[in-house]
Amino acid sequence: MKVVWNADNGRYADNPRALHEAWTGRGDDGVEHVWLASSRQAATFPPGVATVPIGTPQAVAALEAADVLVSNTHVQLDRWRKRPGATYLQTWHGTPLKRIHRDAAHQPPDDVMALLDDDIARWDLLVTPSAEGTRLLRAAFAYEGRVLETGYPRNDVLSAPDREARRARVRSGLGLAEGTTAVLYAPTYRDDEAVPGVDAPLGLDVGALAARLGDDAVVLLRLHHYMGHQSRPASQGRVQDVAGYPDISDLYLAADVLVTDYSSSMFDFAVTGKPVVVFAYDLEHYRDRLRGFTFDLEAEAPGPVLLDQEALTAALLDLPAVAAAHAGRYARFVERFCALEDGRASERVLDALLGDLPRG
């Protein structure tokens, strides 16, 4: 059996990473695992993990020979034909707050959209994190195929028995002293800024924020991987650039609060039960012109939705009050979007997938 893996067009990350680790941890013999790897990410793959360069004839050959393809996004960089009898497991990469595919206000050119639709037509199984996630993803992609409503494999570590020990290891590796409040800032990208050469202001003065929060706080800056060109402060003192950290789930464990905007990180971080603060400095532009939302963010977010840095700073300086004031909304959000996140999603996905595959 040959399994080809893809995450974020060539990274070792996300739901595919969690499933790959769970699958190989079972010790199945006779299975060949191959990852599509971008040139910039090839060195970050663990030793012993086989890779082929994405966007090359080798990648096309691997895809067309695959018995199983597991991906968390559209496989569009390689023009390939799915082998008869092959299974394409699409995990996607988050519950959509922002509108996606044909639901989005901002859409790619027609020829690109046609490639995306062709990819969707090849999906055999779609992994979703919740009943609400199923509804949103089916609608966005006009997908009528089989769904595995299991929770997200990438979130298993957030509920694992060793999560506190893992948190301690990650914090130690980041140099976070005992008692330090770690503020994880993880914004999404903007379609009109996610182009190299385009001016993309950060939207948050992280240095000023860290200074206001004081010596007992550190800001962990995790920009979206589409925004490698975005200007940012150098890591120093109480600001750390963690964009290159391999697994954001580890950062969720290490952090004490998440600051995000319209990213699906809020759905994952809510599994931890720790505070979420939404910093929506360009709310009207993003909501009304750029993307649009699948629900009322201001009314249904798991924490306060703040429009300016002063309000954000005040909230972070009094997190117990913020958590108490939004406890009801947080609980409703978790029930709606995170009820399946019990640490066993990978197990459920693999049981379903492997139960469907012919065994030679």
The 8 nearest C-alpha neighbors of each residue, nearest first, counted from 0:
[[1, 30, 66, 31, 29, 2, 65, 67],
 [0, 2, 31, 65, 66, 30, 32, 67],
 [3, 1, 67, 32, 65, 68, 66, 31],
 [4, 2, 68, 33, 34, 32, 65, 67],
 [3, 5, 34, 69, 70, 68, 33, 35],
 [6, 4, 70, 35, 34, 9, 8, 69],
 [5, 7, 10, 71, 8, 70, 9, 12],
 [6, 8, 10, 9, 72, 71, 5, 12],
 [9, 7, 6, 5, 10, 37, 36, 53],
 [8, 10, 36, 37, 35, 7, 6, 5],
 [9, 11, 6, 12, 7, 40, 36, 8],
 [12, 10, 16, 44, 6, 9, 13, 43],
 [11, 13, 16, 10, 6, 246, 15, 14],
 [12, 14, 16, 153, 15, 17, 6, 92],
 [13, 15, 153, 17, 152, 16, 18, 90],
 [16, 14, 18, 17, 13, 19, 6, 70],
 [15, 17, 12, 19, 14, 13, 18, 11],
 [18, 16, 14, 20, 153, 15, 19, 152],
 [19, 17, 21, 15, 20, 16, 345, 22],
 [18, 20, 16, 22, 21, 17, 15, 23],
 [19, 21, 17, 23, 18, 22, 24, 16],
 [20, 22, 24, 18, 19, 23, 17, 25],
 [23, 21, 19, 24, 25, 20, 18, 349],
 [22, 24, 25, 20, 26, 21, 19, 27],
 [25, 23, 21, 22, 26, 20, 27, 19],
 [24, 26, 23, 22, 27, 21, 20, 28],
 [25, 27, 24, 23, 28, 22, 21, 30],
 [28, 26, 25, 23, 30, 29, 22, 24],
 [29, 27, 30, 26, 31, 23, 25, 0],
 [28, 30, 0, 31, 27, 1, 26, 32],
 [31, 29, 0, 28, 1, 32, 27, 2],
 [30, 32, 1, 2, 0, 29, 33, 3],
 [31, 33, 2, 3, 1, 30, 49, 34],
 [34, 32, 3, 49, 50, 4, 2, 31],
 [35, 33, 50, 4, 3, 5, 36, 49],
 [34, 36, 53, 9, 51, 5, 50, 52],
 [37, 35, 9, 52, 53, 41, 10, 51],
 [36, 38, 9, 40, 39, 53, 52, 41],
 [37, 39, 41, 40, 36, 52, 53, 9],
 [40, 38, 37, 41, 42, 36, 43, 9],
 [39, 41, 37, 43, 38, 42, 10, 36],
 [42, 40, 38, 36, 43, 44, 37, 39],
 [41, 43, 40, 44, 39, 45, 38, 46],
 [42, 44, 40, 41, 45, 11, 245, 10],
 [45, 43, 42, 41, 11, 46, 48, 40],
 [46, 44, 48, 47, 43, 42, 11, 49],
 [47, 45, 48, 44, 49, 43, 42, 50],
 [46, 48, 49, 45, 44, 50, 32, 33],
 [47, 49, 46, 45, 50, 44, 33, 34],
 [50, 48, 33, 34, 47, 32, 51, 46],
 [51, 49, 34, 33, 35, 36, 48, 52],
 [50, 52, 35, 58, 36, 53, 57, 34],
 [53, 51, 36, 37, 35, 55, 58, 54],
 [54, 52, 35, 36, 58, 37, 55, 51],
 [53, 55, 77, 76, 58, 52, 56, 59],
 [54, 56, 58, 57, 53, 52, 59, 77],
 [55, 57, 59, 58, 60, 54, 77, 53],
 [58, 56, 60, 55, 59, 61, 51, 52],
 [59, 57, 61, 55, 56, 60, 53, 51],
 [58, 60, 56, 62, 61, 57, 79, 77],
 [59, 61, 57, 63, 58, 62, 64, 56],
 [62, 60, 58, 64, 59, 63, 65, 57],
 [63, 61, 59, 65, 64, 60, 58, 3],
 [62, 64, 60, 61, 82, 81, 65, 80],
 [65, 63, 61, 62, 60, 82, 66, 1],
 [66, 64, 1, 62, 67, 63, 2, 3],
 [65, 67, 85, 1, 2, 0, 86, 64],
 [68, 66, 2, 86, 65, 85, 87, 3],
 [67, 69, 87, 3, 2, 4, 88, 86],
 [70, 68, 88, 4, 89, 87, 5, 3],
 [71, 69, 5, 89, 72, 6, 4, 90],
 [70, 72, 91, 90, 6, 92, 89, 15],
 [71, 73, 91, 70, 7, 74, 6, 92],
 [74, 72, 75, 118, 115, 71, 70, 119],
 [75, 73, 76, 72, 118, 77, 8, 70],
 [74, 76, 77, 73, 114, 78, 115, 118],
 [75, 77, 54, 74, 78, 53, 8, 73],
 [76, 78, 54, 75, 79, 59, 74, 58],
 [79, 77, 76, 75, 59, 80, 54, 74],
 [78, 80, 59, 77, 63, 81, 62, 60],
 [81, 79, 63, 82, 78, 62, 59, 83],
 [80, 82, 63, 83, 79, 85, 62, 121],
 [81, 83, 85, 63, 84, 80, 64, 65],
 [84, 82, 85, 81, 86, 66, 80, 63],
 [83, 85, 82, 86, 66, 81, 67, 356],
 [86, 84, 66, 82, 83, 67, 65, 87],
 [87, 85, 67, 123, 66, 68, 88, 84],
 [86, 88, 68, 122, 123, 67, 69, 89],
 [89, 87, 69, 124, 68, 125, 123, 86],
 [88, 90, 125, 70, 91, 71, 69, 124],
 [89, 91, 126, 71, 125, 70, 88, 14],
 [92, 90, 71, 72, 89, 93, 126, 70],
 [93, 91, 71, 90, 72, 14, 13, 94],
 [92, 94, 263, 95, 91, 264, 266, 128],
 [93, 95, 132, 263, 96, 266, 128, 92],
 [96, 94, 97, 93, 263, 98, 135, 293],
 [95, 97, 293, 292, 98, 94, 261, 263],
 [98, 96, 292, 95, 291, 290, 293, 99],
 [97, 99, 103, 292, 102, 291, 290, 293],
 [100, 98, 103, 102, 139, 101, 97, 95],
 [99, 101, 102, 103, 139, 140, 106, 98],
 [102, 100, 103, 99, 139, 106, 140, 104],
 [101, 103, 99, 98, 100, 139, 104, 138],
 [104, 102, 98, 99, 290, 105, 101, 100],
 [103, 105, 290, 289, 106, 291, 288, 102],
 [106, 104, 103, 289, 290, 107, 190, 288],
 [107, 105, 103, 104, 108, 101, 100, 112],
 [106, 108, 111, 112, 109, 105, 110, 100],
 [109, 107, 111, 110, 112, 106, 113, 105],
 [108, 110, 112, 111, 113, 107, 106, 114],
 [111, 109, 113, 112, 108, 114, 107, 115],
 [110, 112, 114, 113, 108, 109, 107, 115],
 [113, 111, 109, 115, 114, 110, 107, 116],
 [112, 114, 116, 110, 111, 115, 109, 117],
 [115, 113, 117, 111, 112, 116, 118, 75],
 [116, 114, 112, 118, 117, 113, 119, 73],
 [117, 115, 119, 113, 118, 114, 112, 120],
 [118, 116, 114, 120, 115, 119, 113, 121],
 [117, 119, 115, 116, 121, 120, 73, 114],
 [120, 118, 116, 121, 122, 117, 115, 140],
 [119, 121, 117, 118, 122, 116, 142, 123],
 [122, 120, 119, 118, 123, 87, 117, 81],
 [123, 121, 87, 119, 120, 124, 89, 88],
 [122, 124, 87, 86, 88, 121, 144, 145],
 [125, 123, 88, 145, 146, 122, 89, 87],
 [124, 126, 146, 89, 90, 147, 88, 127],
 [125, 127, 90, 147, 146, 148, 89, 124],
 [128, 126, 148, 133, 132, 129, 147, 150],
 [150, 127, 129, 151, 132, 149, 148, 339],
 [130, 128, 132, 131, 336, 127, 148, 150],
 [129, 131, 133, 132, 134, 148, 128, 336],
 [132, 130, 134, 129, 133, 135, 336, 335],
 [131, 133, 129, 135, 130, 134, 94, 127],
 [132, 134, 130, 131, 136, 127, 135, 137],
 [133, 135, 131, 137, 132, 136, 138, 130],
 [136, 134, 132, 138, 133, 137, 139, 131],
 [135, 137, 139, 138, 133, 134, 132, 140],
 [138, 136, 142, 134, 141, 140, 135, 139],
 [137, 139, 141, 135, 136, 140, 134, 142],
 [138, 140, 136, 137, 102, 141, 100, 135],
 [139, 141, 142, 137, 138, 136, 100, 119],
 [142, 140, 138, 137, 139, 143, 136, 119],
 [141, 143, 137, 140, 144, 138, 119, 136],
 [144, 142, 141, 137, 145, 146, 140, 138],
 [145, 143, 142, 123, 146, 124, 122, 125],
 [144, 146, 124, 125, 123, 147, 143, 142],
 [145, 147, 125, 124, 126, 148, 144, 127],
 [148, 146, 126, 149, 125, 127, 124, 348],
 [149, 147, 127, 146, 126, 129, 128, 150],
 [148, 150, 344, 147, 128, 127, 347, 339],
 [128, 151, 149, 339, 340, 344, 129, 127],
 [150, 152, 128, 153, 154, 344, 149, 14],
 [153, 151, 345, 344, 14, 154, 155, 17],
 [152, 154, 14, 17, 151, 13, 155, 156],
 [155, 153, 152, 157, 156, 151, 267, 342],
 [154, 156, 342, 157, 152, 158, 153, 343],
 [155, 157, 159, 158, 154, 342, 162, 153],
 [156, 158, 155, 154, 159, 162, 271, 252],
 [159, 157, 342, 156, 155, 341, 162, 160],
 [158, 160, 156, 162, 161, 342, 157, 155],
 [161, 159, 162, 158, 163, 156, 164, 342],
 [162, 160, 164, 159, 163, 165, 156, 158],
 [161, 163, 165, 159, 164, 160, 166, 157],
 [164, 162, 166, 165, 161, 167, 160, 252],
 [165, 163, 167, 161, 166, 162, 168, 169],
 [164, 166, 162, 168, 163, 167, 161, 169],
 [165, 167, 163, 253, 252, 169, 164, 168],
 [166, 168, 164, 170, 165, 169, 171, 163],
 [169, 167, 165, 171, 166, 170, 172, 164],
 [170, 168, 172, 166, 171, 167, 253, 165],
 [169, 171, 173, 175, 167, 172, 253, 168],
 [170, 172, 174, 168, 173, 169, 175, 167],
 [173, 171, 169, 170, 174, 168, 175, 167],
 [174, 172, 170, 171, 175, 169, 239, 168],
 [173, 175, 171, 172, 170, 176, 169, 177],
 [176, 174, 170, 173, 171, 179, 177, 172],
 [177, 175, 179, 178, 174, 171, 170, 215],
 [176, 178, 179, 175, 170, 180, 171, 167],
 [177, 179, 176, 180, 215, 175, 216, 181],
 [180, 178, 215, 216, 176, 177, 181, 175],
 [179, 181, 216, 255, 215, 217, 182, 178],
 [180, 182, 254, 217, 255, 216, 218, 179],
 [183, 181, 218, 256, 254, 219, 257, 217],
 [182, 184, 219, 257, 254, 258, 218, 185],
 [183, 185, 258, 220, 259, 221, 219, 257],
 [186, 184, 221, 259, 222, 183, 258, 220],
 [187, 185, 259, 260, 262, 222, 184, 223],
 [186, 188, 262, 223, 261, 185, 260, 189],
 [187, 189, 223, 193, 190, 226, 225, 186],
 [190, 188, 192, 191, 193, 187, 289, 285],
 [191, 189, 193, 192, 188, 289, 105, 194],
 [190, 192, 189, 193, 194, 289, 197, 188],
 [191, 193, 189, 190, 199, 194, 197, 198],
 [194, 192, 190, 226, 189, 225, 191, 188],
 [193, 195, 192, 197, 196, 191, 226, 190],
 [196, 194, 197, 228, 193, 192, 226, 227],
 [195, 197, 194, 198, 228, 199, 192, 229],
 [198, 196, 195, 194, 192, 199, 193, 191],
 [197, 199, 200, 196, 192, 229, 195, 230],
 [198, 200, 229, 192, 197, 201, 230, 193],
 [201, 199, 202, 198, 230, 229, 203, 231],
 [200, 202, 203, 199, 230, 231, 229, 204],
 [201, 203, 200, 204, 280, 281, 199, 205],
 [204, 202, 201, 205, 308, 208, 200, 280],
 [203, 205, 207, 206, 208, 202, 201, 308],
 [204, 206, 208, 207, 203, 209, 218, 238],
 [207, 205, 209, 208, 204, 210, 238, 232],
 [206, 208, 210, 204, 205, 209, 211, 212],
 [207, 209, 205, 211, 206, 210, 212, 204],
 [208, 210, 212, 206, 211, 207, 205, 237],
 [211, 209, 207, 208, 213, 212, 206, 214],
 [210, 212, 208, 213, 209, 207, 312, 316],
 [213, 211, 209, 210, 216, 208, 316, 214],
 [214, 212, 210, 211, 215, 216, 209, 217],
 [213, 215, 216, 212, 237, 210, 217, 179],
 [214, 216, 179, 213, 180, 217, 178, 212],
 [215, 217, 180, 179, 214, 181, 213, 212],
 [218, 216, 237, 181, 238, 182, 180, 219],
 [217, 219, 182, 238, 183, 181, 237, 209],
 [220, 218, 183, 239, 182, 184, 240, 238],
 [219, 221, 240, 184, 241, 239, 218, 183],
 [222, 220, 242, 185, 241, 184, 219, 240],
 [221, 223, 242, 185, 186, 220, 224, 226],
 [222, 224, 225, 226, 187, 188, 221, 186],
 [223, 225, 226, 227, 222, 242, 188, 7],
 [226, 224, 223, 227, 193, 188, 194, 228],
 [227, 225, 229, 228, 224, 223, 193, 222],
 [226, 228, 229, 225, 224, 223, 222, 195],
 [229, 227, 226, 195, 230, 196, 199, 194],
 [230, 228, 226, 199, 227, 231, 200, 201],
 [231, 229, 228, 200, 201, 199, 232, 227],
 [230, 232, 229, 233, 201, 240, 200, 205],
 [233, 231, 234, 230, 206, 205, 240, 238],
 [232, 234, 235, 231, 240, 239, 238, 230],
 [235, 233, 239, 240, 238, 232, 236, 237],
 [236, 234, 238, 233, 237, 239, 232, 240],
 [235, 237, 238, 234, 239, 217, 209, 214],
 [236, 238, 217, 209, 218, 235, 239, 216],
 [239, 237, 218, 234, 235, 236, 217, 219],
 [240, 238, 234, 219, 241, 220, 218, 235],
 [239, 241, 220, 234, 242, 219, 221, 238],
 [242, 240, 244, 221, 243, 220, 239, 219],
 [243, 241, 221, 222, 244, 240, 220, 223],
 [242, 244, 241, 245, 240, 221, 246, 224],
 [243, 245, 241, 242, 246, 247, 250, 221],
 [246, 244, 243, 247, 12, 43, 11, 242],
 [247, 245, 248, 249, 244, 12, 250, 13],
 [246, 248, 250, 249, 251, 245, 244, 13],
 [249, 247, 251, 250, 246, 252, 154, 157],
 [248, 250, 252, 247, 251, 246, 253, 169],
 [249, 251, 253, 247, 252, 248, 254, 246],
 [252, 250, 248, 254, 249, 253, 268, 247],
 [251, 253, 166, 249, 250, 254, 248, 157],
 [254, 252, 250, 166, 170, 251, 169, 249],
 [255, 253, 181, 251, 252, 256, 183, 182],
 [254, 256, 181, 180, 182, 273, 253, 257],
 [257, 255, 274, 182, 254, 275, 273, 183],
 [258, 256, 275, 183, 182, 184, 276, 259],
 [257, 259, 184, 276, 277, 183, 275, 185],
 [260, 258, 186, 185, 277, 184, 278, 257],
 [259, 261, 277, 278, 279, 186, 262, 187],
 [262, 260, 187, 97, 96, 259, 263, 186],
 [263, 261, 187, 264, 260, 186, 259, 265],
 [262, 264, 93, 265, 266, 94, 95, 96],
 [263, 265, 262, 267, 266, 268, 259, 185],
 [264, 266, 268, 263, 267, 269, 262, 275],
 [267, 265, 269, 264, 263, 268, 336, 94],
 [268, 266, 264, 269, 265, 270, 154, 263],
 [267, 269, 265, 270, 271, 266, 264, 251],
 [268, 270, 271, 272, 266, 267, 265, 333],
 [269, 271, 268, 272, 267, 337, 157, 340],
 [272, 270, 269, 273, 268, 157, 252, 158],
 [271, 273, 269, 270, 274, 268, 329, 333],
 [272, 274, 271, 256, 255, 269, 275, 268],
 [275, 273, 256, 322, 257, 276, 272, 302],
 [276, 274, 257, 302, 256, 258, 301, 277],
 [275, 277, 258, 302, 303, 257, 278, 259],
 [278, 276, 304, 260, 259, 258, 279, 303],
 [279, 277, 305, 260, 259, 280, 306, 304],
 [278, 280, 282, 306, 260, 281, 305, 277],
 [279, 281, 306, 282, 307, 278, 202, 305],
 [282, 280, 279, 284, 283, 285, 306, 202],
 [281, 283, 279, 285, 284, 280, 286, 306],
 [282, 284, 286, 287, 285, 281, 288, 280],
 [285, 283, 288, 287, 281, 282, 286, 289],
 [286, 284, 289, 282, 283, 290, 288, 287],
 [287, 285, 291, 283, 284, 290, 282, 288],
 [286, 288, 283, 284, 291, 285, 289, 290],
 [289, 287, 284, 285, 286, 290, 104, 291],
 [288, 290, 285, 105, 104, 284, 286, 287],
 [291, 289, 104, 103, 285, 98, 105, 286],
 [290, 292, 286, 98, 287, 97, 104, 285],
 [293, 291, 97, 98, 96, 294, 286, 290],
 [292, 294, 96, 98, 97, 291, 95, 295],
 [295, 293, 292, 296, 96, 299, 298, 97],
 [294, 296, 298, 297, 299, 292, 293, 300],
 [297, 295, 300, 299, 298, 294, 292, 304],
 [296, 298, 295, 304, 299, 300, 303, 302],
 [297, 299, 296, 295, 300, 328, 294, 304],
 [298, 300, 296, 297, 295, 301, 328, 332],
 [299, 301, 296, 302, 297, 298, 303, 332],
 [302, 300, 329, 328, 332, 275, 299, 325],
 [303, 301, 276, 275, 300, 325, 304, 329],
 [302, 304, 276, 277, 305, 300, 301, 325],
 [303, 305, 277, 297, 278, 279, 302, 276],
 [306, 304, 278, 279, 307, 277, 303, 311],
 [305, 307, 280, 279, 278, 304, 308, 310],
 [308, 306, 309, 310, 280, 305, 311, 278],
 [307, 309, 311, 310, 312, 203, 306, 208],
 [308, 310, 312, 311, 307, 313, 314, 306],
 [311, 309, 313, 308, 312, 307, 305, 314],
 [312, 310, 308, 314, 309, 313, 305, 315],
 [311, 313, 309, 315, 314, 310, 308, 316],
 [312, 314, 310, 316, 311, 315, 309, 317],
 [315, 313, 311, 317, 316, 312, 318, 310],
 [316, 314, 312, 318, 317, 313, 311, 212],
 [315, 317, 313, 314, 318, 312, 212, 211],
 [318, 316, 314, 315, 320, 319, 321, 313],
 [317, 319, 321, 315, 320, 322, 316, 314],
 [320, 318, 322, 321, 317, 323, 324, 274],
 [319, 321, 323, 318, 322, 317, 324, 314],
 [322, 320, 318, 324, 319, 323, 325, 314],
 [321, 323, 319, 325, 320, 324, 326, 274],
 [324, 322, 320, 326, 321, 325, 319, 327],
 [323, 325, 321, 322, 326, 320, 327, 302],
 [324, 326, 328, 322, 323, 327, 302, 329],
 [327, 325, 329, 323, 328, 322, 324, 330],
 [326, 328, 330, 329, 325, 331, 324, 323],
 [329, 327, 331, 325, 301, 330, 326, 332],
 [328, 330, 301, 326, 332, 327, 331, 325],
 [331, 329, 333, 327, 332, 328, 326, 334],
 [332, 330, 334, 328, 333, 329, 335, 327],
 [331, 333, 329, 335, 330, 334, 301, 336],
 [334, 332, 337, 330, 336, 335, 331, 329],
 [333, 335, 331, 338, 332, 336, 337, 330],
 [336, 334, 332, 333, 331, 337, 338, 131],
 [335, 337, 333, 129, 334, 332, 338, 131],
 [338, 336, 333, 340, 339, 334, 335, 270],
 [337, 339, 334, 340, 336, 333, 335, 129],
 [340, 338, 150, 337, 341, 129, 149, 128],
 [341, 339, 150, 337, 338, 342, 270, 154],
 [340, 342, 343, 339, 158, 155, 344, 338],
 [341, 155, 343, 158, 159, 340, 344, 156],
 [344, 342, 346, 345, 341, 155, 347, 340],
 [343, 345, 152, 347, 150, 149, 346, 151],
 [346, 344, 152, 348, 347, 343, 18, 349],
 [345, 347, 343, 349, 344, 348, 350, 21],
 [346, 348, 344, 350, 345, 349, 351, 149],
 [349, 347, 345, 351, 350, 346, 352, 344],
 [350, 348, 352, 346, 351, 347, 353, 345],
 [351, 349, 347, 353, 348, 352, 354, 346],
 [352, 350, 354, 348, 349, 353, 347, 355],
 [353, 351, 349, 355, 354, 350, 348, 356],
 [354, 352, 356, 355, 350, 351, 349, 357],
 [353, 355, 351, 352, 356, 350, 349, 357],
 [354, 356, 353, 352, 351, 357, 350, 86],
 [357, 355, 353, 354, 358, 352, 86, 66],
 [356, 358, 359, 355, 354, 353, 84, 0],
 [359, 357, 356, 0, 353, 355, 354, 29],
 [358, 357, 0, 356, 29, 30, 66, 28]]
